[in-house]
């Protein structure tokens, strides 16, 4: 049986999982692909740590250049992470005529256009199914299964850390900091959780999905990003009373000549399927003209779920090699000369409904001042709710607005914050009834 040689760069959690699948399931993979996937090298600076698997003699090495420059290596799998060394290694591998597979969403979101053009120039494949949604085949679904569809929108829960924290707050009423510590203790959050809890990890993934869905260049820079660190048990309880659930959503909408692409906490109706995605799980809904709404659900991270997605890319490329049809499916879903620059709509130009929570001094006339500011800026109030007075003399006031423009809501909040009767910064959460 013919053989395809594979080299892995990086043997951390996911790299170990990929090596484990390639070695332990080699016979099964041969029967399904029709070729032997031979793990020739695994390069990592640490060759001493026990990873729970036994590599054949000479497979685990410390020199990445030996893998990148080996003329017998057909597919290189980059699992180092980061945007410096990984970028250099991928570009070198592509220039050497190697096909490349990666799970590195931060690198693709930041330098994907350069990497894709380099792969095209050298006539090789670049695959990244594991970069978004872990084991969920969302990239394959958009590029292949939905090829006959105009995709109208994508709404997704793409970060297991944030989803676990929000689930914990919702179900147990614990403060954000307590929920974060438990997420770290369970291994769902890093010691430095900034990229997760402030929404940047989700933004990396949304940049990739938006490009694939609409035939546009990858554009991370213009995606609006907010995290979940300001969400309180009070906001979650109010949301529940109004029939909503709070999730950190990655939202993309196709406006033909522009797109929306934004990551932020949002209230969604409790009847929506995404409202029932709990714990560290991820899910993606795709609305398209022919299929209607489809949904993918699964583990968005972890050793074996992510390794499974990586090996699926290896299998696809191996089949292409055997058929002599490199780059059978365009990397970004469209032939490169059909990829367009489509502007991302500034967050100030979107319109939605809003949840606004204020801590207001319990004085006569305060509410009329607030509603006066909102009315002046064309913001119509759907409902107002007040809770009991706090010990400091303030009263939580919650308003739900009708559809309003973001720029006008932000201006209203700025003016409301200047009132002497408002001692704290208002909390605002967008409401997505139409997801």
C-alpha positions in Angstrom: 0.0 0.0 0.0 1.2 3.5 -0.8 2.4 5.7 2.0 2.0 9.4 2.8 4.5 10.8 5.3 3.4 13.2 8.0 5.3 15.5 10.3 3.9 17.1 13.4 5.3 20.4 14.8 4.4 20.7 18.5 3.5 17.8 20.8 1.4 19.5 23.4 -2.1 18.3 24.2 -3.5 18.4 20.7 -0.3 17.2 19.1 -0.2 14.2 21.4 -3.8 13.5 20.5 -3.1 13.6 16.7 -0.1 11.3 17.1 -2.2 8.9 19.2 -4.9 8.7 16.5 -2.5 8.3 13.7 -0.6 5.4 15.4 -3.4 3.6 17.2 -5.9 3.8 14.3 -3.6 3.4 11.4 -5.2 0.2 10.2 -8.7 1.7 10.3 -7.5 4.8 8.6 -5.8 2.7 5.8 -9.1 0.9 5.2 -11.0 4.2 4.8 -8.5 6.3 2.9 -6.7 3.6 0.9 -3.2 4.8 1.8 -0.9 4.4 4.8 -0.6 7.5 6.9 2.9 7.2 8.3 3.9 9.5 11.2 7.5 10.0 10.3 8.4 12.8 12.8 7.0 14.7 15.8 9.1 17.8 16.6 9.0 19.4 20.0 11.6 21.1 22.1 10.6 18.9 25.0 11.4 15.3 24.1 11.5 14.0 27.7 8.0 14.4 29.1 5.9 11.3 29.3 2.9 11.9 27.0 1.2 8.6 27.7 2.2 7.1 24.3 5.3 5.4 23.0 6.8 6.8 19.9 8.8 4.5 17.6 12.6 5.1 17.7 13.6 8.3 16.0 10.1 9.8 15.6 10.1 12.3 18.5 12.8 14.9 17.8 13.6 18.4 18.9 14.6 19.9 15.5 11.6 21.4 13.6 13.8 22.2 10.6 14.4 18.5 10.1 10.7 18.0 9.5 10.1 21.1 7.4 13.0 20.5 5.1 12.6 16.7 4.7 11.8 16.0 1.0 9.9 12.8 2.0 7.4 14.6 4.2 4.1 15.2 2.4 1.9 16.8 5.1 3.0 19.0 8.0 0.7 19.5 11.0 1.4 22.7 12.9 0.2 22.5 16.5 2.7 24.8 18.2 0.2 27.7 18.5 1.0 31.4 18.7 1.7 33.8 15.8 5.5 34.0 15.6 7.3 30.7 15.2 4.2 29.0 14.0 3.8 31.6 11.2 7.4 31.2 10.1 7.2 27.4 10.1 4.0 27.3 8.1 5.2 29.7 5.4 8.5 27.7 5.1 6.6 24.5 4.8 4.3 25.9 2.1 7.3 27.3 0.2 8.9 23.8 0.4 5.8 22.4 -1.4 4.4 20.7 1.8 0.6 20.6 2.5 -0.1 22.1 5.9 -2.8 21.4 8.5 -3.3 23.5 11.6 -5.6 24.3 14.4 -4.2 27.7 15.0 -7.2 30.1 14.8 -5.3 33.1 16.1 -2.7 32.8 13.4 -5.3 32.3 10.6 -7.4 35.2 11.8 -4.3 37.5 11.8 -2.3 36.2 8.8 -4.7 33.9 7.0 -4.8 36.0 3.8 -1.0 35.8 3.5 -0.9 32.1 4.3 -3.6 31.3 1.7 -1.9 33.2 -1.0 1.4 31.4 -0.2 -0.3 28.0 -0.4 -2.0 29.0 -3.7 1.4 30.2 -5.1 3.0 26.9 -4.3 0.1 24.7 -5.4 -0.5 23.0 -2.1 -3.3 22.6 0.4 -3.8 24.5 3.6 -6.4 23.0 5.9 -7.8 24.2 9.3 -11.0 22.4 10.3 -9.8 22.2 13.9 -9.4 26.0 14.2 -13.2 26.6 14.7 -15.6 24.5 16.8 -13.3 21.6 17.8 -14.8 18.4 16.5 -17.8 20.1 14.8 -17.3 20.0 10.9 -18.3 23.6 10.4 -15.7 24.5 7.9 -16.4 21.5 5.7 -20.1 22.2 6.1 -19.8 25.8 4.8 -17.3 25.1 2.1 -18.9 21.9 0.7 -22.3 20.9 2.1 -23.8 24.4 1.9 -22.2 25.4 -1.5 -25.5 25.9 -3.1 -26.7 28.3 -0.4 -26.6 32.0 0.1 -25.6 32.1 3.8 -27.6 34.8 5.5 -26.2 34.6 9.1 -24.1 32.7 11.5 -24.8 32.8 15.3 -22.5 30.7 17.5 -21.2 29.9 20.9 -17.6 29.4 20.2 -15.8 29.6 23.6 -16.3 26.8 26.1 -14.7 28.8 28.9 -17.2 31.7 28.7 -20.1 29.3 28.2 -19.1 27.3 31.3 -18.8 30.5 33.4 -22.2 31.8 32.2 -23.8 28.4 32.9 -22.3 28.4 36.4 -23.6 31.9 37.1 -27.0 31.1 35.7 -27.5 27.8 37.5 -25.9 28.5 40.8 -26.0 32.3 41.1 -22.3 32.5 41.9 -20.3 35.7 41.1 -18.2 35.9 37.9 -14.8 35.5 39.8 -16.0 32.4 41.6 -17.2 30.8 38.3 -13.9 31.7 36.6 -11.8 30.1 39.3 -13.8 26.9 39.0 -13.3 27.0 35.2 -9.6 27.2 35.8 -9.6 24.4 38.3 -11.4 22.2 35.8 -8.9 23.1 33.0 -11.5 24.9 30.9 -9.8 28.3 31.4 -6.1 29.2 31.2 -4.2 30.8 34.0 -4.4 34.0 32.0 -8.0 33.8 30.7 -8.0 37.2 28.9 -8.4 35.9 25.3 -11.3 33.7 26.4 -13.3 35.9 28.8 -12.9 39.1 26.8 -14.1 37.5 23.6 -11.0 37.5 21.5 -10.8 33.7 21.0 -14.4 33.8 19.7 -13.5 36.8 17.4 -10.6 34.8 15.9 -13.0 32.0 15.0 -15.7 34.4 13.7 -13.2 36.1 11.4 -12.6 32.7 9.8 -16.2 31.7 9.5 -17.2 35.1 8.1 -14.6 34.8 5.3 -15.8 31.3 4.4 -19.5 32.1 4.5 -19.4 35.2 2.3 -16.5 34.8 0.0 -14.5 37.6 1.6 -11.0 38.2 2.8 -10.3 37.3 6.5 -10.8 40.5 8.5 -10.2 40.3 12.3 -9.4 43.9 12.8 -12.9 45.3 12.2 -14.8 42.7 14.3 -16.4 44.3 17.4 -15.4 42.4 20.5 -16.8 42.5 24.1 -16.3 39.9 26.9 -18.4 38.6 29.8 -16.6 40.0 32.8 -19.3 42.6 33.6 -22.2 40.1 33.6 -23.7 39.6 37.0 -26.1 37.1 38.6 -28.6 40.0 38.7 -28.5 40.5 34.9 -28.9 36.7 34.4 -31.9 36.7 36.8 -33.5 39.7 35.0 -32.9 38.0 31.7 -34.7 34.8 32.9 -37.7 36.9 34.1 -38.0 38.4 30.6 -37.7 35.0 28.9 -34.1 35.3 27.8 -30.8 33.5 28.4 -27.4 35.3 28.3 -24.7 33.8 26.1 -21.5 35.1 24.6 -22.4 35.1 20.9 -20.3 35.4 17.8 -22.7 36.9 15.2 -22.3 37.4 11.5 -24.9 38.7 9.1 -24.8 39.0 5.4 -26.0 42.4 4.2 -24.7 41.8 0.6 -22.5 44.9 0.3 -21.4 44.7 3.9 -21.5 42.2 6.7 -22.0 42.4 10.5 -19.4 40.6 12.5 -19.4 41.0 16.3 -18.7 39.2 19.5 -20.5 40.2 22.7 -22.8 39.0 25.4 -26.4 38.8 24.2 -29.8 37.9 25.4 -31.5 35.2 23.3 -35.0 33.7 23.8 -35.0 30.7 26.0 -36.8 28.7 23.3 -33.8 29.1 20.9 -31.6 26.0 20.6 -28.5 28.0 21.6 -30.0 28.9 24.9 -29.8 25.2 25.9 -26.1 24.8 25.1 -24.5 24.6 28.6 -21.2 23.9 30.3 -18.2 23.9 28.1 -20.0 22.9 24.9 -20.0 24.9 21.7 -22.7 25.2 19.0 -23.2 27.0 15.7 -26.4 27.9 13.9 -26.2 28.7 10.2 -29.2 30.3 8.4 -29.2 29.9 4.6 -31.7 30.4 1.9 -32.1 26.7 0.7 -31.6 24.8 3.9 -33.1 27.2 6.4 -31.4 26.9 9.8 -29.0 24.1 10.6 -27.1 23.6 13.8 -23.9 21.9 14.8 -23.2 21.0 18.4 -20.2 19.5 20.1 -17.0 19.8 22.1 -15.2 22.9 21.0 -11.8 22.0 22.5 -10.0 19.2 24.2 -7.3 16.7 23.1 -9.3 14.1 21.2 -12.1 16.2 19.8 -9.6 18.6 18.3 -7.3 15.9 17.2 -10.2 14.2 15.4 -10.7 17.4 13.3 -7.0 17.6 12.5 -6.9 14.0 11.3 -10.0 14.7 9.1 -8.0 17.3 7.3 -5.0 15.0 7.0 -7.3 12.4 5.5 -8.8 14.9 3.0 -5.4 16.0 1.8 -4.2 12.4 1.6 -7.1 11.5 -0.7 -6.4 14.6 -2.8 -2.8 13.5 -3.2 -3.8 10.0 -4.2 -6.2 11.4 -6.7 -3.7 13.9 -8.1 -6.1 16.7 -7.3 -4.4 19.1 -5.0 -6.6 22.0 -3.8 -9.7 20.4 -5.1 -11.7 22.5 -2.7 -10.6 26.2 -2.6 -9.1 27.1 0.8 -11.5 29.8 1.6 -14.4 28.2 -0.2 -14.2 30.2 -3.4 -11.5 30.4 -6.1 -9.0 32.9 -5.0 -9.8 35.4 -7.8 -13.4 35.5 -6.5 -12.5 36.4 -3.0 -13.7 40.0 -2.3 -13.0 42.7 0.2 -16.4 43.2 1.9 -16.5 45.9 4.6 -17.6 44.9 8.1 -20.3 47.3 9.4 -19.2 49.4 12.3 -20.9 48.4 15.6 -22.4 51.9 15.8 -24.4 51.2 12.6 -26.2 48.1 13.8 -29.8 48.1 15.2 -31.2 45.8 17.8 -33.2 45.8 21.0 -31.3 46.5 24.3 -31.4 45.6 27.9 -30.2 48.6 30.0 -29.6 48.3 33.8 -29.0 51.4 35.9 -28.3 51.9 39.5 -30.3 55.1 40.1 -30.8 57.3 43.3 -34.3 56.8 44.6 -35.3 60.5 44.1 -38.3 62.0 42.4 -37.8 62.9 38.8 -34.8 60.7 38.1 -36.7 58.3 35.9 -38.2 61.1 33.9 -34.7 62.5 33.2 -33.5 59.1 32.0 -36.5 58.6 29.7 -36.2 62.1 28.4 -32.6 61.4 27.3 -33.7 58.2 25.6 -36.6 59.9 23.9 -34.5 62.7 22.6 -32.3 60.1 20.9 -35.2 58.2 19.3 -35.0 55.2 21.7 -38.4 53.8 22.5 -38.9 51.9 25.8 -40.7 48.6 25.7 -40.8 48.1 29.4 -39.3 49.4 32.7 -38.8 47.3 35.9 -37.6 48.4 39.3 -36.3 46.3 42.2 -36.2 47.2 45.9 -34.0 49.9 47.3 -30.4 48.9 48.1 -28.7 49.9 51.4 -26.9 52.7 49.6 -30.2 54.3 48.6 -30.1 53.3 44.9 -32.7 51.3 43.0 -31.9 48.9 40.2 -33.8 50.1 37.1 -34.0 47.9 34.1 -35.3 49.0 30.7 -36.0 46.9 27.6 -36.0 49.0 24.4 -37.6 48.5 21.1 -35.3 48.4 18.0 -32.7 51.2 18.3 -29.5 52.2 16.6 -26.3 51.4 18.5 -24.8 54.9 18.1 -27.9 56.5 19.6 -27.9 54.0 22.5 -24.3 54.7 23.3 -24.8 58.5 23.2 -27.8 58.1 25.5 -25.8 56.0 28.0 -23.0 58.6 27.9 -25.5 61.4 28.8 -27.2 59.2 31.5 -23.9 58.4 33.1 -23.3 62.2 33.7 -26.4 62.5 35.8 -25.7 62.9 39.5 -28.4 60.4 40.3 -26.5 57.6 38.4 -23.4 56.6 40.6 -22.4 53.6 38.5 -21.8 52.9 34.8 -24.9 51.5 33.2 -24.9 47.9 32.0 -26.1 47.3 28.5 -26.7 43.9 26.8 -28.0 43.5 23.2 -31.1 41.4 22.7 -31.0 39.1 19.7 -34.6 38.0 19.1 -34.0 37.1 15.5 -31.1 34.8 15.7 
